[in-house]
Amino acid sequence: MKIVKGSYSAWFFALLLMLILVMLLNISLGSVSIPFKDTIKVIFGGELETASWEYIVLNYRIPKALTAILVGGGLAVSGLLMQTLFRNPLAGPFVLGISSGASLGAALLLMGASLLSGFALMQFLNDVSLVIAASAGSVLVLLVVMVVANRVRDTMTLLIIGLMFGSITAAIVSVLAYFSDAEQLQRFIFWSYGSVGNLSWNQLSILFSIVLIGLLFAIGTIKSLNAFLLGENYAKSLGIPLKKSKYLIITATSLLAGGITAFAGPIAFIGLAVPHLTRQLFHTMEHRILLPAVFLYGGILMLLCDCIAQLPNSANVLPINAITSIIGAPIVIWLLVKKRKLFF
């Protein structure tokens, strides 16, 4: 593996500057037209004559922009972890079934009332209960994956098993959808579109805590990730504890992908496309460089997707999941055609 000797400070500065600029652009756009200078004034603690503008910026647009950064960065990092662990360029944060588990938890809450009528009175269909249900689903799948990981040594077998978990949960969701009424089905469909604009400051603080813990786990696996690039035998020869390292990587991915899906819904292609784009930009496989770069790149791309989705100065908001897929899929196709082989 080539040791990185060059300085990437200029690239990091450019990414950080772009993140700030795109964040300001994102905050300035929305269904209510607010002058850019007034938006900047609110951000830096100033007061506006129009109280409603100030409220919109402070309690809706800034939390939404910060959520987009956490969601994009967290999914991008989880995608990097999965692609390195499985040495598969098409691996992403959904491969272990963690996000599918979150979808199952949400489906049981939103569409399972007719089948679980005894629990119907206990259901409060609000944002908090939805997050709890989705988190419980992702944790349940995580526990199953951890048990399987303890018995399976081959990472490709674990990858296939994760995909099977995703198929099982998708099948259960389909059964629930078949027996659900129109209102319940509509709620789940809207959740499946994904959104970064529904979080309060309290919910954002919880999401930040989850993403931060996941990132700390990921940082702790950097040495193992670099060793895994050349195979498990090479990693073992370096004294890397394979089982412990896999647990940490899976846990980090589960926290990032599961927590983000619980709060923002399933968001596709960010975790798959961003690691490849970052490698093309930095031309390195060193995870000390890639990990922070991927987070910044993911935040930028998610902010841009949200800018497109919210249709500036319009009351209509497109599904963020559709925008990320429309942008992400061509990027992956282009990279495959251009490079033929994506670093693996």
Secondary structure as a PSIPRED ss2 file (coil, helix, strand):
# PSIPRED VFORMAT (PSIPRED V4.0)

   1 M C   1.000  0.000  0.000
   2 K C   1.000  0.000  0.000
   3 I C   1.000  0.000  0.000
   4 V C   1.000  0.000  0.000
   5 K C   1.000  0.000  0.000
   6 G C   1.000  0.000  0.000
   7 S C   1.000  0.000  0.000
   8 Y C   1.000  0.000  0.000
   9 S H   0.000  1.000  0.000
  10 A H   0.000  1.000  0.000
  11 W H   0.000  1.000  0.000
  12 F H   0.000  1.000  0.000
  13 F H   0.000  1.000  0.000
  14 A H   0.000  1.000  0.000
  15 L H   0.000  1.000  0.000
  16 L H   0.000  1.000  0.000
  17 L H   0.000  1.000  0.000
  18 M H   0.000  1.000  0.000
  19 L H   0.000  1.000  0.000
  20 I H   0.000  1.000  0.000
  21 L H   0.000  1.000  0.000
  22 V H   0.000  1.000  0.000
  23 M H   0.000  1.000  0.000
  24 L H   0.000  1.000  0.000
  25 L H   0.000  1.000  0.000
  26 N H   0.000  1.000  0.000
  27 I H   0.000  1.000  0.000
  28 S H   0.000  1.000  0.000
  29 L C   1.000  0.000  0.000
  30 G C   1.000  0.000  0.000
  31 S C   1.000  0.000  0.000
  32 V C   1.000  0.000  0.000
  33 S C   1.000  0.000  0.000
  34 I C   1.000  0.000  0.000
  35 P C   1.000  0.000  0.000
  36 F H   0.000  1.000  0.000
  37 K H   0.000  1.000  0.000
  38 D H   0.000  1.000  0.000
  39 T H   0.000  1.000  0.000
  40 I H   0.000  1.000  0.000
  41 K H   0.000  1.000  0.000
  42 V H   0.000  1.000  0.000
  43 I H   0.000  1.000  0.000
  44 F C   1.000  0.000  0.000
  45 G C   1.000  0.000  0.000
  46 G C   1.000  0.000  0.000
  47 E C   1.000  0.000  0.000
  48 L C   1.000  0.000  0.000
  49 E C   1.000  0.000  0.000
  50 T C   1.000  0.000  0.000
  51 A H   0.000  1.000  0.000
  52 S H   0.000  1.000  0.000
  53 W H   0.000  1.000  0.000
  54 E H   0.000  1.000  0.000
  55 Y H   0.000  1.000  0.000
  56 I H   0.000  1.000  0.000
  57 V H   0.000  1.000  0.000
  58 L H   0.000  1.000  0.000
  59 N H   0.000  1.000  0.000
  60 Y H   0.000  1.000  0.000
  61 R H   0.000  1.000  0.000
  62 I H   0.000  1.000  0.000
  63 P H   0.000  1.000  0.000
  64 K H   0.000  1.000  0.000
  65 A H   0.000  1.000  0.000
  66 L H   0.000  1.000  0.000
  67 T H   0.000  1.000  0.000
  68 A H   0.000  1.000  0.000
  69 I H   0.000  1.000  0.000
  70 L H   0.000  1.000  0.000
  71 V H   0.000  1.000  0.000
  72 G H   0.000  1.000  0.000
  73 G H   0.000  1.000  0.000
  74 G H   0.000  1.000  0.000
  75 L H   0.000  1.000  0.000
  76 A H   0.000  1.000  0.000
  77 V H   0.000  1.000  0.000
  78 S H   0.000  1.000  0.000
  79 G H   0.000  1.000  0.000
  80 L H   0.000  1.000  0.000
  81 L H   0.000  1.000  0.000
  82 M H   0.000  1.000  0.000
  83 Q H   0.000  1.000  0.000
  84 T H   0.000  1.000  0.000
  85 L H   0.000  1.000  0.000
  86 F H   0.000  1.000  0.000
  87 R C   1.000  0.000  0.000
  88 N C   1.000  0.000  0.000
  89 P C   1.000  0.000  0.000
  90 L C   1.000  0.000  0.000
  91 A C   1.000  0.000  0.000
  92 G C   1.000  0.000  0.000
  93 P C   1.000  0.000  0.000
  94 F C   1.000  0.000  0.000
  95 V C   1.000  0.000  0.000
  96 L C   1.000  0.000  0.000
  97 G C   1.000  0.000  0.000
  98 I H   0.000  1.000  0.000
  99 S H   0.000  1.000  0.000
 100 S H   0.000  1.000  0.000
 101 G H   0.000  1.000  0.000
 102 A H   0.000  1.000  0.000
 103 S H   0.000  1.000  0.000
 104 L H   0.000  1.000  0.000
 105 G H   0.000  1.000  0.000
 106 A H   0.000  1.000  0.000
 107 A H   0.000  1.000  0.000
 108 L H   0.000  1.000  0.000
 109 L H   0.000  1.000  0.000
 110 L H   0.000  1.000  0.000
 111 M H   0.000  1.000  0.000
 112 G C   1.000  0.000  0.000
 113 A C   1.000  0.000  0.000
 114 S C   1.000  0.000  0.000
 115 L C   1.000  0.000  0.000
 116 L C   1.000  0.000  0.000
 117 S H   0.000  1.000  0.000
 118 G H   0.000  1.000  0.000
 119 F H   0.000  1.000  0.000
 120 A H   0.000  1.000  0.000
 121 L H   0.000  1.000  0.000
 122 M H   0.000  1.000  0.000
 123 Q C   1.000  0.000  0.000
 124 F C   1.000  0.000  0.000
 125 L C   1.000  0.000  0.000
 126 N C   1.000  0.000  0.000
 127 D H   0.000  1.000  0.000
 128 V H   0.000  1.000  0.000
 129 S H   0.000  1.000  0.000
 130 L H   0.000  1.000  0.000
 131 V H   0.000  1.000  0.000
 132 I H   0.000  1.000  0.000
 133 A H   0.000  1.000  0.000
 134 A H   0.000  1.000  0.000
 135 S H   0.000  1.000  0.000
 136 A H   0.000  1.000  0.000
 137 G H   0.000  1.000  0.000
 138 S H   0.000  1.000  0.000
 139 V H   0.000  1.000  0.000
 140 L H   0.000  1.000  0.000
 141 V H   0.000  1.000  0.000
 142 L H   0.000  1.000  0.000
 143 L H   0.000  1.000  0.000
 144 V H   0.000  1.000  0.000
 145 V H   0.000  1.000  0.000
 146 M H   0.000  1.000  0.000
 147 V H   0.000  1.000  0.000
 148 V H   0.000  1.000  0.000
 149 A H   0.000  1.000  0.000
 150 N H   0.000  1.000  0.000
 151 R H   0.000  1.000  0.000
 152 V C   1.000  0.000  0.000
 153 R C   1.000  0.000  0.000
 154 D C   1.000  0.000  0.000
 155 T H   0.000  1.000  0.000
 156 M H   0.000  1.000  0.000
 157 T H   0.000  1.000  0.000
 158 L H   0.000  1.000  0.000
 159 L H   0.000  1.000  0.000
 160 I H   0.000  1.000  0.000
 161 I H   0.000  1.000  0.000
 162 G H   0.000  1.000  0.000
 163 L H   0.000  1.000  0.000
 164 M H   0.000  1.000  0.000
 165 F H   0.000  1.000  0.000
 166 G H   0.000  1.000  0.000
 167 S H   0.000  1.000  0.000
 168 I H   0.000  1.000  0.000
 169 T H   0.000  1.000  0.000
 170 A H   0.000  1.000  0.000
 171 A H   0.000  1.000  0.000
 172 I H   0.000  1.000  0.000
 173 V H   0.000  1.000  0.000
 174 S H   0.000  1.000  0.000
 175 V H   0.000  1.000  0.000
 176 L H   0.000  1.000  0.000
 177 A H   0.000  1.000  0.000
 178 Y H   0.000  1.000  0.000
 179 F H   0.000  1.000  0.000
 180 S C   1.000  0.000  0.000
 181 D C   1.000  0.000  0.000
 182 A H   0.000  1.000  0.000
 183 E H   0.000  1.000  0.000
 184 Q H   0.000  1.000  0.000
 185 L H   0.000  1.000  0.000
 186 Q H   0.000  1.000  0.000
 187 R H   0.000  1.000  0.000
 188 F H   0.000  1.000  0.000
 189 I H   0.000  1.000  0.000
 190 F H   0.000  1.000  0.000
 191 W H   0.000  1.000  0.000
 192 S H   0.000  1.000  0.000
 193 Y C   1.000  0.000  0.000
 194 G C   1.000  0.000  0.000
 195 S C   1.000  0.000  0.000
 196 V C   1.000  0.000  0.000
 197 G C   1.000  0.000  0.000
 198 N C   1.000  0.000  0.000
 199 L C   1.000  0.000  0.000
 200 S C   1.000  0.000  0.000
 201 W H   0.000  1.000  0.000
 202 N H   0.000  1.000  0.000
 203 Q H   0.000  1.000  0.000
 204 L H   0.000  1.000  0.000
 205 S H   0.000  1.000  0.000
 206 I H   0.000  1.000  0.000
 207 L H   0.000  1.000  0.000
 208 F H   0.000  1.000  0.000
 209 S H   0.000  1.000  0.000
 210 I H   0.000  1.000  0.000
 211 V H   0.000  1.000  0.000
 212 L H   0.000  1.000  0.000
 213 I H   0.000  1.000  0.000
 214 G H   0.000  1.000  0.000
 215 L H   0.000  1.000  0.000
 216 L H   0.000  1.000  0.000
 217 F H   0.000  1.000  0.000
 218 A H   0.000  1.000  0.000
 219 I H   0.000  1.000  0.000
 220 G C   1.000  0.000  0.000
 221 T C   1.000  0.000  0.000
 222 I H   0.000  1.000  0.000
 223 K H   0.000  1.000  0.000
 224 S H   0.000  1.000  0.000
 225 L H   0.000  1.000  0.000
 226 N H   0.000  1.000  0.000
 227 A H   0.000  1.000  0.000
 228 F H   0.000  1.000  0.000
 229 L C   1.000  0.000  0.000
 230 L C   1.000  0.000  0.000
 231 G C   1.000  0.000  0.000
 232 E H   0.000  1.000  0.000
 233 N H   0.000  1.000  0.000
 234 Y H   0.000  1.000  0.000
 235 A H   0.000  1.000  0.000
 236 K H   0.000  1.000  0.000
 237 S H   0.000  1.000  0.000
 238 L C   1.000  0.000  0.000
 239 G C   1.000  0.000  0.000
 240 I C   1.000  0.000  0.000
 241 P C   1.000  0.000  0.000
 242 L H   0.000  1.000  0.000
 243 K H   0.000  1.000  0.000
 244 K H   0.000  1.000  0.000
 245 S H   0.000  1.000  0.000
 246 K H   0.000  1.000  0.000
 247 Y H   0.000  1.000  0.000
 248 L H   0.000  1.000  0.000
 249 I H   0.000  1.000  0.000
 250 I H   0.000  1.000  0.000
 251 T H   0.000  1.000  0.000
 252 A H   0.000  1.000  0.000
 253 T H   0.000  1.000  0.000
 254 S H   0.000  1.000  0.000
 255 L H   0.000  1.000  0.000
 256 L H   0.000  1.000  0.000
 257 A H   0.000  1.000  0.000
 258 G H   0.000  1.000  0.000
 259 G H   0.000  1.000  0.000
 260 I H   0.000  1.000  0.000
 261 T H   0.000  1.000  0.000
 262 A H   0.000  1.000  0.000
 263 F H   0.000  1.000  0.000
 264 A H   0.000  1.000  0.000
 265 G C   1.000  0.000  0.000
 266 P C   1.000  0.000  0.000
 267 I C   1.000  0.000  0.000
 268 A C   1.000  0.000  0.000
 269 F C   1.000  0.000  0.000
 270 I H   0.000  1.000  0.000
 271 G H   0.000  1.000  0.000
 272 L H   0.000  1.000  0.000
 273 A H   0.000  1.000  0.000
 274 V H   0.000  1.000  0.000
 275 P H   0.000  1.000  0.000
 276 H H   0.000  1.000  0.000
 277 L H   0.000  1.000  0.000
 278 T H   0.000  1.000  0.000
 279 R H   0.000  1.000  0.000
 280 Q H   0.000  1.000  0.000
 281 L H   0.000  1.000  0.000
 282 F H   0.000  1.000  0.000
 283 H C   1.000  0.000  0.000
 284 T C   1.000  0.000  0.000
 285 M C   1.000  0.000  0.000
 286 E C   1.000  0.000  0.000
 287 H H   0.000  1.000  0.000
 288 R H   0.000  1.000  0.000
 289 I H   0.000  1.000  0.000
 290 L H   0.000  1.000  0.000
 291 L H   0.000  1.000  0.000
 292 P H   0.000  1.000  0.000
 293 A H   0.000  1.000  0.000
 294 V H   0.000  1.000  0.000
 295 F H   0.000  1.000  0.000
 296 L H   0.000  1.000  0.000
 297 Y H   0.000  1.000  0.000
 298 G H   0.000  1.000  0.000
 299 G H   0.000  1.000  0.000
 300 I H   0.000  1.000  0.000
 301 L H   0.000  1.000  0.000
 302 M H   0.000  1.000  0.000
 303 L H   0.000  1.000  0.000
 304 L H   0.000  1.000  0.000
 305 C H   0.000  1.000  0.000
 306 D H   0.000  1.000  0.000
 307 C H   0.000  1.000  0.000
 308 I H   0.000  1.000  0.000
 309 A H   0.000  1.000  0.000
 310 Q C   1.000  0.000  0.000
 311 L C   1.000  0.000  0.000
 312 P C   1.000  0.000  0.000
 313 N C   1.000  0.000  0.000
 314 S C   1.000  0.000  0.000
 315 A C   1.000  0.000  0.000
 316 N C   1.000  0.000  0.000
 317 V C   1.000  0.000  0.000
 318 L C   1.000  0.000  0.000
 319 P C   1.000  0.000  0.000
 320 I H   0.000  1.000  0.000
 321 N H   0.000  1.000  0.000
 322 A H   0.000  1.000  0.000
 323 I H   0.000  1.000  0.000
 324 T H   0.000  1.000  0.000
 325 S H   0.000  1.000  0.000
 326 I H   0.000  1.000  0.000
 327 I H   0.000  1.000  0.000
 328 G H   0.000  1.000  0.000
 329 A H   0.000  1.000  0.000
 330 P H   0.000  1.000  0.000
 331 I H   0.000  1.000  0.000
 332 V H   0.000  1.000  0.000
 333 I H   0.000  1.000  0.000
 334 W H   0.000  1.000  0.000
 335 L H   0.000  1.000  0.000
 336 L H   0.000  1.000  0.000
 337 V H   0.000  1.000  0.000
 338 K H   0.000  1.000  0.000
 339 K H   0.000  1.000  0.000
 340 R C   1.000  0.000  0.000
 341 K C   1.000  0.000  0.000
 342 L C   1.000  0.000  0.000
 343 F C   1.000  0.000  0.000
 344 F C   1.000  0.000  0.000
